[in-house]
Amino acid sequence: MKARPIPQALATSKQVNGTAIPIGYLEGFKIISGYQDGTFKPDKQLTRAEFASVISRFAKLDTTKKTNFSDVSSNHWAKRLH
């Protein structure tokens, strides 16, 4: 794979550290995409929904199947990944 540039959100950040290259790599494969405001927060703990989103993209899982988690509301952002 061709090397990807550092994501813009990290390139302009004062917190660029050892995470910029791995984040750029995963972003290049569309495994991660950052937050809606265009930022990446490498020091923030992932939620279960964020982790599930990353894993489903990495493993190329079928996201069209319906799932039911009692603690996830019907309008949660992760429900719209289909």
Secondary structure, 3 states (H helix, E strand, C coil): CCCCCCCHHHHCCCCCCCCHHHHHHHHHCCCCCCCCCCCCCCCCCCCHHHHHHHHHHHCCCCCCCCCCCCCCCCCCHHHHCC
